[in-house]
Amino acid sequence: MNPAAIRTSGLSKRFGGVRALNDLNLEVALGEVVGYLGPNGAGKTTTIRLLLGSIRPSSGSAEIFGLDCWRNPTSVHRRLAYVPGEASLWPSLTGAETLHLLGRVQGQVDGAYRDELMGRFDFDPSKKVRAYSKGNRQKLVLIAALMTRADLLVLDEPTAGLDPLMERAFRECVAEARQRGQTIFLSSHILSEVEALCDRVAILRAGKLVEIGTLAEMRHLSTLSVEATFEGAVPDLSVVPGVTAVEVEGATVRCQVAGSVAPLLSVLAGSGARGLLSREPSLEELFLAHYGTGPANGGARTRTGAARTGAGAGAAGAGSVPDGEVAGHGG
Amino acid sequence: MAADLAPGMPARAARWPGAAIALRTARRAVRTGALWGYISGATVAASELTYRSTYKTVAERAHFAALFSNNAGLAAILGPAHELQSVAGFTAWKSFMFLAIVGAAWGLLMGTRLLRGEEEAGRWELLLAGQTTRRGAAAKALAGLGAGLAVFWALVSVIIIASGRSSKVGIAAAPSLYFALALVCPTALFAAVGSLAGQLAATRRQAASYAGAVLGVSYTLRMVADSGSGLTWLRWLTPLGWTEALQPLTNPRPLALLPTAACLVVLVGLTVYLAGNRDLGTSVLPDRASATAHTRLLGGPAGLAARLARGVVLGWAAAICAISLLMGAIAKQAGSAMAASPSFERTVARLGLRGGGAAQYLGFTFLTVAVMLVLIAAGQVSAARGEEAEGRLDHLLVRPVHRWSWLCGRVVLTSLALVACGLLAGLFAWWGAVADGAGLGLARLLGAGVNVVAPALCVLGIGSLVMGALPRAAVAVTYGLLAWSMLIELLGGFFSSNHWLLDTSVFHQMTPAPAVGPDWATVAVMALVGAAAAVLGALCFTRRDLIGE
């Protein structure tokens, strides 16, 4: 049997008294594309640094292609390529010099593909790194990683600073890599990106893995979005079992339903509903459901320290957004 | 939204827009200002306190004064001597120009680092968003720099007023305060030059090289003016000449503060004006953003390290060559002066030197080269730590590069550079000595050059060990070791009986070659200690987490 591309068992990391990652058990199969989600500080980057062998596990272990990430870093690194979210490079080198250096250090480069990537990302390699914008520096590290055609791509918020055109180019490259059988581990804030690219999604909160599965599997765990329009008086839906996040706007009510929709349907049928719209939750809604967030109702978004789980917490008007960046990108 | 941001910002900054820049700059400037103030004060105090014990009788002092008062070579380096038969004149001559030049270099590095360096690193971008204008930001950073200079002045003043009160010295508070002020002048002026260069150039390094060129020209002009060439009027064209004209302790001329003050006002005004007339992150002079790719060295981590260190190390090598040439050229004259002065001989006897002559003089002054080599080593430890702290090292270590080979590769490269610089020091000292007919052999001076590499190798190894074990302390410990060793050498006379204390200086084990032959066993032991520490450091480095700033 082939070893998994990534396998962690009981992987934990403490920084002083802070538990950054707690007992992570994760397996990524060869050729799989896995999205890794979580708010800032959830432990995504800690996980990636453990996989890269940059930091040592406090307990548990991480393996890539069957090799221990901490004990055999260089053997592991021959087969992977990494893109950080914040590219800190040598300011005095030019783009071309940086690509040359990183290619030589990696030891394997598809030169033709590198040139093609520079065209696709519209990247000018003749400038010095210090003269590049954040987006251009990000393109540089993306090209440096993709040009190696490594078996495993570890991407930590790789599209930070890219414009929508370049983000599309990135998605195409990832789709191609996947077709070539490369495994991809993508940590991201951009939920639409994860939704478009990933076979499976893992959600991390406060250092613990709270959910992992395909999008289809995860949808069953979450709520259905329902929007109903009434002819007469709007009934109070918040008392219906399973219904949460009730929002009333004139004659229209929006809510989330967890579990069976039968109780809601019977209430709607008896209240003269004129129109009914229901749809599957998007990844953003699934994600927010995990952080106890319902749609905010006309009030300002507030930060609260304790994120709540489950759909039940999102009563109208009391929504909390644990991470403005996630909500902003997703919306 | 502002309320959301507040917890991450200093509370004072939230109330007073833009204060964050002033506070941030002041914090860094005050920290190094205090360190430099302490070193300068200690240097002056050491010179004041040792004068009477070194030159015990009036006859000895008169003899010393007669020998050095009209020495054109030394006047070119340290400025003309006045009243050498007094403690005040001796101290002013021995420490004033030396500290003024080093202070000017420190000032220009601070000016470029705290203005252009911070801007280049993108730290101002966040602070400037809606908080203050670019002009205001530059003014506030300059105010922070001023705070650092004030601390520098205060600390120097306190130390030298205290040492002046000693019964051995007897210098009143007012001349001491004026002396401290005279030391601040070149520092402040070149901090302003650095700040202005930071507006002209797009990178800190470029700005530092512009400001460094100004300092180089200033020093050269002053040298020509003081070398008995009859061109003394040149003194009024150079800021170091204005500094010299202040004549602290001997013949104070406060009016000579005027050109410095006027120049300071112009430089500060121009800096603030230019800062407001350009975009954040850009420069007044065009920035050469594109360049042809030179990939010859960029085949791996060691090549990259060589490429990144090349500029700095070549700069140091040039400085070492120049100083060695000068020392060689004046060795004969200065050496015979030493030979004629029994008391000066006692001063240097501490170093194990006997008698006078060119070799003895060079044995004494090669300590300067040793200090410069340690500075190169410490700079490379700091650069290695910077690669890790700022995340650039990640790009190498996520590829098939061993941490062990990365750190050891850097140590080996730096060691080779240090040996090359040591040999250059020997070669150029020989060249200078030959020109002057001092009769010192090439092999002997090359040996002396290798001899002074040993402390640098030792510091390089210890720095690498700390980098491997306690990365956040690496830079402070490495420079701290250098500062401590210099202090021990300067004040060695006070506790010459305590060899345990003296042994903590990395310079103390070194024999004063070429006055005596290098002790190759000691050189080998120091190099081995350095190598062992570096290997241990590399092992620690493979066992710990990578740690950012």
Boltz contact constraints between the chains, C-beta under 6 A:
constraints:
  - contact:
      token1: [A, 52]
      token2: [B, 398]
      max_distance: 6.0
  - contact:
      token1: [A, 54]
      token2: [B, 546]
      max_distance: 6.0
  - contact:
      token1: [A, 55]
      token2: [B, 545]
      max_distance: 6.0
  - contact:
      token1: [A, 56]
      token2: [B, 545]
      max_distance: 6.0
  - contact:
      token1: [A, 74]
      token2: [B, 400]
      max_distance: 6.0
  - contact:
      token1: [A, 74]
      token2: [B, 402]
      max_distance: 6.0
  - contact:
      token1: [A, 77]
      token2: [B, 398]
      max_distance: 6.0
  - contact:
      token1: [A, 77]
      token2: [B, 399]
      max_distance: 6.0
  - contact:
      token1: [A, 77]
      token2: [B, 400]
      max_distance: 6.0
  - contact:
      token1: [A, 78]
      token2: [B, 400]
      max_distance: 6.0
  - contact:
      token1: [A, 82]
      token2: [B, 398]
      max_distance: 6.0
  - contact:
      token1: [A, 88]
      token2: [B, 390]
      max_distance: 6.0
  - contact:
      token1: [A, 88]
      token2: [B, 391]
      max_distance: 6.0
  - contact:
      token1: [A, 88]
      token2: [B, 392]
      max_distance: 6.0
  - contact:
      token1: [A, 90]
      token2: [B, 392]
      max_distance: 6.0
  - contact:
      token1: [A, 94]
      token2: [B, 291]
      max_distance: 6.0
  - contact:
      token1: [A, 94]
      token2: [B, 293]
      max_distance: 6.0
  - contact:
      token1: [A, 96]
      token2: [B, 293]
      max_distance: 6.0
  - contact:
      token1: [A, 97]
      token2: [B, 293]
      max_distance: 6.0
  - contact:
      token1: [A, 97]
      token2: [B, 295]
      max_distance: 6.0
  - contact:
      token1: [A, 97]
      token2: [B, 298]
      max_distance: 6.0
  - contact:
      token1: [A, 100]
      token2: [B, 295]
      max_distance: 6.0
  - contact:
      token1: [A, 100]
      token2: [B, 298]
      max_distance: 6.0
  - contact:
      token1: [A, 101]
      token2: [B, 298]
      max_distance: 6.0
  - contact:
      token1: [A, 101]
      token2: [B, 304]
      max_distance: 6.0
  - contact:
      token1: [A, 104]
      token2: [B, 299]
      max_distance: 6.0
  - contact:
      token1: [A, 105]
      token2: [B, 396]
      max_distance: 6.0
  - contact:
      token1: [A, 105]
      token2: [B, 399]
      max_distance: 6.0
  - contact:
      token1: [A, 106]
      token2: [B, 399]
      max_distance: 6.0
  - contact:
      token1: [A, 126]
      token2: [B, 290]
      max_distance: 6.0
  - contact:
      token1: [A, 127]
      token2: [B, 289]
      max_distance: 6.0
  - contact:
      token1: [A, 127]
      token2: [B, 290]
      max_distance: 6.0
  - contact:
      token1: [A, 128]
      token2: [B, 289]
      max_distance: 6.0
  - contact:
      token1: [A, 128]
      token2: [B, 291]
      max_distance: 6.0
  - contact:
      token1: [A, 131]
      token2: [B, 289]
      max_distance: 6.0
